[in-house]
Each structure stands twice: as C-alpha cells, then as structure tokens.
Amino acid sequence: MKPILNVVAGIVFNAHGEILLSSRPEGKAYAGYWEFAGGKIEAGETHLAALKREFFEELGVQIHDASAWLSPCYEYEHAIVNLHFYLVQAGQWAGEIQAKEGQNFTWRKPNQVADLPILPANYEIIQALCDLNFN
Ligand SMILES: Nc1nc2c([nH]c(=O)n2[C@H]2C[C@H](O)[C@@H](COP(=O)(O)OP(=O)(O)OP(=O)(O)O)O2)c(=O)[nH]1
C-alpha cells in the first residue's frame, strides 16, 4: 500500500504580487521539479508550526502568519498526498532567502510559470492563483 503523506506548503508573495517557487533537491521524488516550499507535517505539529519549520530549514525565512487556502489530495506513484496550501502575504514573512538545501528558487507571476516543470498536483493550484488575480 502507498504511504499517506500530510504535507503543508506556503505560497509566499512579494510586494510585486509574485510567488516564490523552489526546485526540489536531488534525491527526492520529482527532483528538479518546481514546488512551493514546505514538507511533511510531523506528529503533533500544527500546520502553521510545520510551515514555519520547513521555511526556516529550507530557505532561512521566517513566516509570521499565513492563511489556509486549498487542500487537495493527490495520488502519486510514490504516495497519496494530502496537501495543505497556505497563502503568505508580503507582510507576513521576513528574512533573506538562502537556498539551504542546494535548491534553486525564483519569483514569478502566477501566469508566468509555463516554462517550468511543476509538480502535477500544483497545476490546479497555479490555475487557481491566476484566477484569483483576475477576480
Ligand atoms: N513541499 C511541497 N510538496 C508538494 C507540493 N506539491 C506536491 O504535490 N507536493 C508533494 C510532493 C511530495 O510527495 C510531498 C512532499 O514531501 P517531501 O518528501 O518533499 O517532504 P519533506 O520536505 O518533508 O521531505 P523529507 O526530506 O523529510 O522526506 O508533497 C508543493 O507545492 N510543495
């Protein structure tokens, strides 16, 4: 049976309305694909605590606050993943971004990611972000 993963990911905005994407490090499933920073929620951890921990571990960024957004479930070859996406507005985080795990990162408008390989579960998230910008 496939493992079930509970994952939190943060959609961080800057003051220009761009979102932060990072590439998945070598050695992980879908290495080199672009995702929102985040990771598995540990036992007993709240979503916000997991988000804060993952952002600090991966990017050296401090998340002060975030709002729960979409929570899709996606079945991959390697696992069934319950994803919890949080929106993090420009005033809700601080710090200089450092790629602590050797990953790349980029800031993009949600409608400017067509050239990047992104995780399959994230297509609907990017689409929903594009729709947000037009409503
Ligand atoms: N972080 C993140 N994971 C995502 C996104 N979209 C998506 O489908 N996933 C999936 C890919 C993985 O199967 C799972 C995250 O697990 P992971 O193995 O990267 O988590 P982790 O950073 O805690 O990794 P680990 O080193 O502790 O194993 O969620 C996303 O935008 N961000």
The ligand as a MOL file (V3000), in Angstrom:
LIG
                    3D

  0  0  0     0  0            999 V3000
M  V30 BEGIN CTAB
M  V30 COUNTS 32 34 0 0 0
M  V30 BEGIN ATOM
M  V30 1 N 6.6880 20.8640 -0.4570 0
M  V30 2 C 5.7950 20.6120 -1.3930 0
M  V30 3 N 5.3850 19.3390 -1.6400 0
M  V30 4 C 4.4760 19.1720 -2.6060 0
M  V30 5 C 3.9270 20.2560 -3.3490 0
M  V30 6 N 3.0460 19.7680 -4.2630 0
M  V30 7 C 3.0340 18.4140 -4.1360 0
M  V30 8 O 2.4030 17.6280 -4.7880 0
M  V30 9 N 3.9230 18.0460 -3.1140 0
M  V30 10 C 4.1660 16.6630 -2.7280 0
M  V30 11 C 5.4900 16.1190 -3.2240 0
M  V30 12 C 5.8830 15.1200 -2.1450 0
M  V30 13 O 5.2790 13.8690 -2.4680 0
M  V30 14 C 5.2270 15.6680 -0.8940 0
M  V30 15 C 6.2120 16.4390 -0.0240 0
M  V30 16 O 7.0470 15.5440 0.5720 0
M  V30 17 P 8.6190 15.7640 0.7390 0
M  V30 18 O 9.2270 14.4110 0.7320 0
M  V30 19 O 9.1080 16.7840 -0.2080 0
M  V30 20 O 8.6460 16.3890 2.1790 0
M  V30 21 P 9.8730 16.7910 3.0550 0
M  V30 22 O 10.4380 18.0780 2.5280 0
M  V30 23 O 9.3560 16.7550 4.4650 0
M  V30 24 O 10.9220 15.6690 2.7250 0
M  V30 25 P 11.8390 14.7340 3.5980 0
M  V30 26 O 13.2180 15.1540 3.1850 0
M  V30 27 O 11.5210 14.9420 5.0260 0
M  V30 28 O 11.4910 13.3590 3.0860 0
M  V30 29 O 4.2030 16.5700 -1.3250 0
M  V30 30 C 4.3540 21.5710 -3.0700 0
M  V30 31 O 3.9640 22.5600 -3.6890 0
M  V30 32 N 5.2940 21.7020 -2.0780 0
M  V30 END ATOM
M  V30 BEGIN BOND
M  V30 1 1 1 2
M  V30 2 2 2 3
M  V30 3 1 2 32
M  V30 4 1 3 4
M  V30 5 2 4 5
M  V30 6 1 4 9
M  V30 7 1 5 6
M  V30 8 1 5 30
M  V30 9 1 6 7
M  V30 10 2 7 8
M  V30 11 1 7 9
M  V30 12 1 9 10
M  V30 13 1 10 11
M  V30 14 1 10 29
M  V30 15 1 11 12
M  V30 16 1 12 13
M  V30 17 1 12 14
M  V30 18 1 14 15
M  V30 19 1 14 29
M  V30 20 1 15 16
M  V30 21 1 16 17
M  V30 22 2 17 18
M  V30 23 1 17 19
M  V30 24 1 17 20
M  V30 25 1 20 21
M  V30 26 2 21 22
M  V30 27 1 21 23
M  V30 28 1 21 24
M  V30 29 1 24 25
M  V30 30 2 25 26
M  V30 31 1 25 27
M  V30 32 1 25 28
M  V30 33 2 30 31
M  V30 34 1 30 32
M  V30 END BOND
M  V30 END CTAB
M  END
